[in-house]
Amino acid sequence: MRTLRLVTTLAVAGLLAGAAATVATTPASAATAVFSVTNTWGSGYQGQVTVTNNTSAQISSWRVEFDLPAGSSISQSWNAQQTTSGSHYAFSNVSWNGTLGAGASTSFGFLVNGSGTPVNCTVNGDSVSCTGGTPPTTTPPTTPPPTTPPPTTPPPTTPPPTTPPPTTGTPVERHGQLRVCGTTMCDRSGARVQLRGISSMWLNWETAPYAENLSALTWMRDNWNLQVIRAAMGVEPAGAYLSNPGKARAQVETIINNAVSAGVYVIVDWHAHEAQNNQSQAVAFFGDLARRYGHLPNVIWEPYNEPLQVSWTNVIKPYHQAVVSAIRAADPDNIVVLGTPTWSQDVDVAAASPVTGTNLMYTLHFYSCTHGASLRAKGDAAIRAGLALFVTEWGASNADGGLDGRACLPEAQSWIDWMRANGISWTAWKLDVGTDTTNLLSPGAPVTGGWTNYLHGHAPFVVANMR
């Protein structure tokens, strides 16, 4: 087998300037590795390299190397194996992102202390001239930079804003830190907020990494008015978190970092049906992520997707108390959304004995061909009892996600009207390709967005109600 060679193009994109400067050219037939600055703060920046296979054959591995000028160093990285020798850095693929089919992409990221950008670049041993481009600016961002494993240093922070929130800009720029106010959600200025967005497919079963693509997320923000994305990290099935935690964590952290870059909110969803059986793993997972991402206003935690028909007081509530305690040890204020019994429908049962704490919301899930006024009545009862609700999953279909392809739009509209009237935020199921009613995309949809002609199933209805 002949060795395919990657040739790199390094393009430095300052986050605030929103532009990229190409610093080396590559043949159109070669693979590329594009470097960009995705976030910047006073003492450093966050960089990302996206490797794309532009050849007509599959590649099985990649290795990107470069030097950083004196005074700059990489403190942390993710989605690649890093080796360091002085000012020289090498990044090799990990087990799950080395094989790239024709046209496929993957990315890794890192945090740089200092303003220097890469020089003396090579990819798979090929030397490429790179000038380093324009160093990133040092104006502090509106949100602090994210941190990534391992958590060897405290996350950087920035002072809270002292001016009123702008009326333009990204959702996070407009609203900032969210909090629960009564039975609804409010932003940093005290104004009521109803977030609207979409959920990923179970990340272990998605047909392509749609939810992990920054270009796609930015496109949905700008074209669909998406304000929040839900990272539905499968836990129990084969290939999900319990059997492949490295891959699952990397997928979630990519979505978090992309949400920070795009200025949208992100729900970290422990997508499980029997989470109480793996409480220790959930406590460790959320405790760790809270330490490293809890300083960001973007993040919303969802520790239990859909409990089955088990006791709220004896099973689900004690689980929530343990996970919320782990989160609050590091993150005192980001919203936590709590799953409820019977596939997150019995919010009225949870309302009779709520979890003690602040900025807690409760999940209500519906599928409009199966669930109607009687389930909304449960929601009304919970609201009257003082609960704040967040519909983190819904579809205009049967409860199986629409295996028959049928959509029940009039009932779905009743749900949309009810959520709007009560200020209930939502994320619709699900960002993937397939025949189910709730698959938002049709075959051929590119990973990078631009899906105007690829909407499927209930997607036109979902998109119309996001705008």
C-alpha positions in Angstrom: 0.0 0.0 0.0 1.5 3.3 -1.0 1.7 6.0 1.7 -0.6 9.0 1.1 1.0 12.2 2.1 -0.8 15.1 3.7 0.2 18.6 2.8 -0.8 21.3 5.1 -2.2 24.7 4.7 -2.0 26.9 7.8 -4.6 29.7 7.9 -4.7 31.8 11.0 -8.2 33.2 11.8 -8.5 35.7 14.5 -11.8 35.2 16.3 -12.6 38.8 16.7 -11.6 39.7 13.2 -13.4 36.7 11.8 -10.9 36.2 9.0 -8.4 33.6 8.0 -5.0 34.2 6.4 -3.6 31.4 4.3 0.0 30.8 4.9 0.8 28.0 2.5 -0.9 26.5 -0.5 -1.6 22.9 -1.4 -2.4 21.0 -4.5 -6.2 20.6 -5.0 -5.8 16.8 -5.0 -3.9 16.7 -1.7 -5.3 16.4 1.8 -5.1 19.5 3.9 -4.7 20.5 7.6 -6.0 24.0 8.3 -5.0 25.8 11.5 -7.2 28.6 12.9 -7.6 30.6 16.1 -11.0 29.8 17.5 -10.8 31.9 20.7 -8.5 34.5 22.2 -7.9 36.2 25.5 -5.3 38.5 27.1 -2.5 35.9 27.6 -3.2 33.4 24.8 -5.5 31.7 22.4 -7.3 28.5 21.5 -6.1 26.9 18.3 -7.6 24.2 16.1 -6.3 22.1 13.2 -8.8 20.5 10.9 -7.4 17.6 8.8 -9.4 16.9 5.6 -8.6 14.1 3.1 -9.1 15.6 -0.3 -7.7 12.5 -2.1 -9.8 9.8 -3.7 -8.5 7.1 -1.4 -8.7 6.4 2.3 -5.9 7.4 4.6 -5.2 5.5 7.8 -3.2 8.0 9.9 -1.8 11.5 10.1 0.8 13.5 12.0 1.1 17.3 12.1 4.2 19.0 13.5 5.3 22.6 14.0 7.3 24.9 16.2 6.1 27.8 18.3 8.2 31.0 18.6 10.0 31.7 21.9 7.6 33.0 24.5 4.7 30.8 23.4 3.8 27.3 24.5 1.0 24.8 24.3 -0.5 24.0 27.7 -3.2 21.5 26.8 -4.6 19.7 23.8 -7.4 17.3 22.9 -8.4 14.8 20.1 -4.8 14.0 19.3 -1.7 12.5 20.9 0.7 15.3 21.7 4.5 14.9 22.1 6.7 17.9 22.9 10.4 18.5 22.6 11.3 22.1 23.6 9.4 24.4 21.3 8.6 21.6 18.8 5.1 20.0 18.9 3.8 16.9 17.2 0.2 15.8 17.0 -0.8 12.3 15.9 -4.2 10.8 15.4 -5.9 8.8 18.2 -7.5 5.4 17.6 -10.8 6.7 16.5 -9.9 9.6 14.2 -6.9 8.3 12.1 -8.9 6.7 9.3 -10.3 9.3 6.9 -12.3 8.4 3.8 -12.2 10.5 0.7 -13.5 14.0 1.7 -13.7 13.2 5.4 -12.4 15.6 8.1 -11.4 15.5 11.7 -9.9 18.1 14.0 -7.8 18.5 17.2 -7.4 21.5 19.4 -5.0 23.1 21.9 -4.5 26.1 24.2 -1.5 28.4 23.6 0.1 30.6 26.3 1.4 33.6 24.3 0.6 35.0 20.9 3.0 33.1 18.7 1.6 31.0 15.8 3.1 27.9 14.2 6.3 27.9 12.1 8.5 25.1 10.5 5.4 23.1 9.7 5.4 19.5 8.5 2.6 17.0 7.9 3.5 13.3 7.7 7.1 14.4 7.2 6.5 16.8 4.4 8.0 20.3 5.0 5.7 23.2 4.3 6.7 26.8 4.5 4.5 28.7 7.0 5.0 32.2 8.1 2.7 32.1 11.2 0.3 34.6 9.8 -1.0 37.5 11.9 -0.8 36.9 15.6 -4.2 36.9 17.4 -5.4 40.0 19.0 -5.3 40.2 22.8 -8.7 41.9 23.4 -10.4 39.8 26.1 -13.5 38.0 24.8 -17.0 38.2 26.2 -16.6 34.7 27.6 -13.5 33.1 29.1 -11.6 30.5 27.1 -12.5 26.8 27.5 -10.2 24.4 29.2 -9.6 20.8 28.2 -8.1 17.6 29.8 -6.0 17.2 31.7 -7.1 19.9 34.3 -3.6 20.7 35.5 -4.3 24.4 36.0 -7.4 26.4 37.1 -9.5 27.6 34.1 -8.9 31.1 33.0 -11.7 33.5 33.9 -12.8 37.0 33.0 -14.7 39.6 35.0 -18.5 39.6 34.5 -19.8 42.2 32.0 -20.5 45.6 33.5 -22.5 47.0 30.5 -26.1 46.0 29.5 -26.3 43.1 27.1 -26.1 44.0 23.4 -29.2 43.6 21.2 -27.1 42.0 18.4 -24.4 39.4 18.3 -24.4 35.7 19.2 -27.0 34.3 21.6 -24.4 34.1 24.4 -23.3 37.7 23.7 -26.9 38.8 23.9 -27.9 36.8 27.0 -24.8 35.8 28.9 -25.2 33.8 32.1 -28.6 32.1 32.3 -30.5 31.5 35.5 -33.9 30.1 36.7 -36.3 32.9 37.6 -39.6 31.5 39.0 -40.8 28.9 36.5 -38.9 30.3 33.5 -35.3 31.1 32.4 -33.8 34.6 32.5 -30.6 36.1 31.2 -28.0 38.2 32.9 -30.2 41.3 32.6 -33.3 39.6 34.1 -35.2 39.3 30.8 -37.1 36.1 30.1 -35.4 33.8 27.6 -36.8 30.9 25.5 -33.9 29.0 23.9 -34.7 27.1 20.7 -32.4 24.6 19.0 -31.8 21.0 18.1 -30.4 17.8 19.6 -27.8 15.6 18.1 -28.5 12.0 17.4 -27.1 9.5 20.0 -23.5 10.4 19.3 -22.5 6.7 19.3 -25.0 6.1 16.4 -24.9 9.2 14.3 -24.3 8.5 10.6 -21.8 11.4 10.3 -20.3 13.9 12.7 -22.9 16.6 12.0 -23.1 17.8 15.6 -19.3 18.1 15.9 -18.8 20.3 12.9 -18.2 24.0 13.7 -19.2 25.2 10.2 -22.5 23.4 10.5 -23.2 24.9 14.0 -22.4 28.4 12.8 -24.6 27.8 9.7 -27.5 26.7 11.9 -27.0 29.7 14.1 -27.1 32.1 11.2 -29.7 30.4 9.0 -32.0 28.7 11.4 -31.6 31.1 14.4 -30.3 28.2 16.5 -29.5 29.3 20.0 -28.7 26.0 21.7 -27.4 22.5 20.7 -27.8 19.4 22.7 -25.0 16.9 22.8 -26.8 13.5 23.3 -24.0 11.3 24.5 -25.1 7.7 24.6 -24.1 5.9 27.7 -25.3 2.3 27.9 -25.3 0.8 24.3 -22.3 -0.9 22.8 -19.8 1.8 21.6 -21.3 4.5 23.8 -19.7 6.1 26.9 -19.4 3.1 29.2 -17.6 1.0 26.6 -15.7 3.8 24.8 -15.4 6.7 27.1 -12.5 8.3 25.3 -14.4 8.7 22.1 -17.6 9.8 23.7 -15.9 12.4 25.9 -14.0 13.8 22.9 -17.2 14.1 20.9 -18.9 16.0 23.7 -15.9 18.3 24.3 -15.7 19.1 20.6 -19.3 20.2 20.7 -18.7 22.3 23.8 -15.7 24.0 22.2 -17.6 24.6 19.0 -20.5 26.1 21.0 -18.0 28.5 22.7 -16.6 29.5 19.3 -20.1 30.0 17.8 -21.5 31.8 20.8 -24.4 29.4 21.4 -25.5 27.4 24.4 -24.8 23.7 24.7 -26.6 21.0 26.7 -24.4 18.2 27.9 -26.8 15.2 28.0 -26.1 11.9 29.8 -28.3 10.1 27.3 -29.3 7.1 29.4 -32.4 5.2 30.4 -31.0 3.5 33.6 -28.4 6.0 34.8 -28.9 5.1 38.4 -27.1 1.8 37.6 -24.0 3.9 36.7 -24.2 6.7 39.2 -20.5 6.7 40.1 -19.5 7.1 36.4 -22.0 10.0 36.0 -20.7 11.7 39.1 -17.2 11.4 37.9 -18.1 12.6 34.4 -20.1 15.7 35.4 -17.7 16.6 38.2 -14.8 16.6 35.9 -16.5 18.6 33.1 -17.9 21.0 35.7 -14.3 21.7 36.9 -13.1 22.4 33.4 -16.2 24.0 31.7 -18.3 25.2 34.5 -16.9 28.7 34.3 -18.5 29.1 30.8 -21.9 30.7 30.5 -22.6 28.5 27.5 -23.0 25.2 29.3 -26.2 23.5 30.5 -26.0 20.2 32.3 -28.5 17.3 31.7 -27.5 14.4 34.0 -30.3 11.9 33.0 -32.1 11.9 29.6 -35.1 9.6 30.1 -35.6 7.5 33.3 -37.9 4.6 32.9 -41.0 3.9 35.0 -39.1 3.9 38.3 -39.6 5.7 41.6 -38.8 9.4 41.6 -38.3 9.6 45.4 -36.4 6.3 45.8 -34.4 6.1 42.6 -34.2 9.1 40.4 -34.1 11.9 42.9 -31.2 10.4 44.9 -29.3 10.0 41.7 -29.9 13.7 40.8 -28.9 14.8 44.3 -25.5 13.0 43.9 -24.8 14.3 40.4 -25.9 17.9 41.2 -23.7 17.9 44.3 -20.7 16.9 42.1 -21.5 19.7 39.6 -22.1 22.3 42.3 -18.7 21.5 43.9 -17.1 23.2 40.9 -19.9 25.1 39.1 -22.2 27.0 41.4 -24.5 28.6 38.8 -25.0 27.0 35.4 -28.4 25.5 34.9 -29.0 21.8 35.5 -31.9 20.1 33.8 -33.2 17.0 35.6 -34.9 14.0 33.9 -38.2 12.8 35.3 -40.0 9.4 35.5 -41.6 7.6 32.5 -39.3 8.8 29.8 -39.3 12.3 31.2 -43.0 12.8 31.2 -44.0 12.7 34.9 -43.0 16.2 35.8 -46.0 16.5 38.1 -44.5 13.7 40.2 -41.2 15.4 40.4 -43.0 18.6 41.4 -44.4 16.9 44.5 -40.8 16.4 45.9 -38.3 18.6 44.0 -34.6 18.4 44.3 -33.2 21.1 46.6 -30.9 23.6 44.9 -30.7 26.6 42.7 -30.9 27.0 38.9 -32.6 23.6 38.6 -35.0 22.8 35.7 -36.9 19.6 34.9 -37.2 17.8 31.6 -40.5 17.2 29.7 -40.3 15.1 26.5 -43.1 14.8 24.0 -43.8 13.3 20.5 -46.9 14.9 19.1 -48.4 11.8 17.4 -48.4 10.1 20.8 -48.6 12.8 23.4 -51.2 15.6 23.5 -53.3 17.6 26.0 -53.1 15.1 28.8 -49.3 15.4 28.9 -49.4 19.2 28.7 -51.7 19.1 31.7 -48.9 17.4 33.6 -46.7 20.3 32.6 -49.3 22.8 33.7 -49.5 21.1 37.1 -45.7 21.1 37.5 -45.6 24.8 36.6 -48.3 25.6 39.1 -46.2 23.8 41.7 -43.3 26.1 40.9 -41.1 23.9 38.6 -39.2 25.4 35.7 -39.4 23.1 32.6 -37.1 22.6 29.7 -38.2 20.4 26.8 -34.8 18.9 25.8 -36.3 16.5 23.3 -39.4 16.5 21.1 -40.7 15.4 17.7 -43.7 15.9 15.5 -44.0 12.1 15.3 -44.8 8.9 17.2 -42.8 8.3 20.3 -40.5 5.9 18.4 -39.1 8.9 16.6 -41.3 8.4 13.5 -40.4 5.0 12.2 -43.5 5.2 10.0 -42.5 8.6 8.6 -45.7 10.2 9.8 -45.8 13.8 11.1 -48.6 15.2 13.3 -48.1 18.9 12.8 -51.4 20.3 14.2 -50.7 18.7 17.6 -47.0 19.7 17.3 -48.2 23.3 16.8 -50.3 23.1 20.0 -47.1 22.1 21.8 -45.1 25.0 20.2 -47.8 27.5 21.3 -47.8 26.0 24.8 -44.1 26.2 25.2 -44.0 29.8 23.9 -46.8 30.9 26.3 -44.9 29.4 29.2 -41.4 30.5 28.2 -40.2 26.9 27.9 -37.0 26.4 26.0 -36.6 23.4 23.7 -34.3 21.3 21.5 -35.9 19.2 18.7 -34.8 15.6 18.0 -32.5 15.0 15.9 -29.6 16.1 13.7 -28.9 13.1 11.5 -29.8 11.5 8.1 -32.4 8.7 8.0 -36.0 7.8 7.2 -37.5 8.5 10.6 -39.7 11.6 10.8 -37.4 13.1 13.3 -34.3 12.9 11.2 -33.7 16.5 10.2 -31.6 15.8 7.2 -32.0 13.9 3.9 -29.3 11.7 2.2 -26.4 13.7 0.7 -26.5 16.5 3.3 -23.0 17.8 3.7 -21.4 17.6 7.2 -20.5 21.3 7.1 -24.1 22.7 6.8 -25.8 24.5 3.9 -28.9 22.3 4.3 -31.6 24.4 2.7 -32.3 21.7 0.1 -31.7 18.8 2.5 -34.5 19.2 5.1 -36.3 16.0 5.9 -39.4 14.9 7.9 -40.4 17.4 10.6 -37.4 19.6 9.8 -39.2 22.4 7.9 -41.6 22.7 10.9 -38.8 22.7 13.4 -36.7 25.3 11.5 -39.8 27.6 10.9 -40.3 27.6 14.7 -36.7 28.4 15.5 -36.8 31.5 13.4 
